Amino acid sequence: MKKLTFNLLSILLVLVSFTQVQAQTLDEIIAKNTAAMGGKDKIQSITSIKMENTIEVMGNESESSTIILNGKGAKTISDFNGQKMVQCYTDKGGWMINPMAGSADAAVMPEDQYKSGKSQINIGATFLDYTTKGNKVELLGKEKLQNTDVYKVKVTTPNNLTVFYYFDATTFYVIQTSTNSEMMGQQMEVITKLSDFQKTEFGYVLPKTTTVSYGDQFSLVIKLKKAEFNLPVDTSIFDLGNLK
C-alpha cells in the first residue's frame, strides 16, 4: 500500500510539474510575441489604425482601406471595378456589402462570420492580458509549418470560436492562423498567412503581406501600403450601410 501511495504521489507531482512548465512556456511565448510586436506599452497606447492596402483576388487587383477603432469597430472597404465591397465589425454586430454574391445592398452579417471576424476590432488583445478577455489559451506543442519551427497555440474565445495560432519559434511573430467559418452558406477552413513583418514609424509591427484562403474556394492577397496610428475616428462610419 505504501508503494502504491508513493507511485500515485510521484505521478501527481510529475503532472503538476508538467502543467507548470507548460504554463510558463506559454507565458514566455506570449511575452516574446508582445515584445516582438512593439511591447505592451506601445500596443496599449494604440487607439486606432488606418491602413491603405491593395487586394488581389482571382487575378484582379483593387485598392482597399481599413479603419480599426480599438475595441469598437473595424471596417474594410474595397473597390473592385467600381463596385464596393464592405466588411464591418463592431462590438455589437457586423454587416457587409458583397456585390460578388449578387447584392449591392448592405446586409447584416451571418452570426458565424461575425464571430470569426469580431476579434479584428481589438488591436493586439488576443494574447495581451488574455485571461481578463475571457480567452482560453492552450499550448499544443512545437511542430513544423512548411520549413519553419512553430509553436501551435489553441485559442477558444468566450463565444466558443476556436482559432489556432502558429508562432514562429525564432521571431515569435504569428505567421499563420486557422479557423472554421461559414462563408456564403458553406462551412470551410479559413487560413490566414502573415509575412514580411516590418516595424512602423509608430513603433508597432505589422505584416506587409497577408494571404487569406477560404477552403478550396478562393484566396486573396493583401499588401499593406501605408499605416497611420491614433487618428480620430467618427464612430458613425460603422453604421449599417455607411460607405465612408
Stockholm file with secondary structure:
# STOCKHOLM 1.0

chainA/1-244         MKKLTFNLLSILLVLVSFTQVQAQTLDEIIAKNTAAMGGKDKIQSITSIKMENTIEVMGNESESSTIILNGKGAKTISDFNGQKMVQCYTDKGGWMINPMAGSADAAVMPEDQYKSGKSQINIGATFLDYTTKGNKVELLGKEKLQNTDVYKVKVTTPNNLTVFYYFDATTFYVIQTSTNSEMMGQQMEVITKLSDFQKTEFGYVLPKTTTVSYGDQFSLVIKLKKAEFNLPVDTSIFDLGNLK
#=GR chainA/1-244 SS CHHHHHHHHHHHHHHHHHHHHHHHHHHHHHHHHHHHHTCHHHHHTCCEEEEEEEEEETTEEEEEEEEEETTTEEEEEEEETTEEEEEEEESSCEEEECGGGTCCSCEECCHHHHHHHGGGGSSSTTTTTHHHHTCEEEEEEEEEETTEEEEEEEEECTTCCEEEEEEETTTCCEEEEEEEEEETTEEEEEEEEEEEEEECTTSCEEEEEEEEEETTTEEEEEEEEEEEESCCCCGGGGSTTCCC
#=GC SS_cons         CHHHHHHHHHHHHHHHHHHHHHHHHHHHHHHHHHHHHTCHHHHHTCCEEEEEEEEEETTEEEEEEEEEETTTEEEEEEEETTEEEEEEEESSCEEEECGGGTCCSCEECCHHHHHHHGGGGSSSTTTTTHHHHTCEEEEEEEEEETTEEEEEEEEECTTCCEEEEEEETTTCCEEEEEEEEEETTEEEEEEEEEEEEEECTTSCEEEEEEEEEETTTEEEEEEEEEEEESCCCCGGGGSTTCCC
//
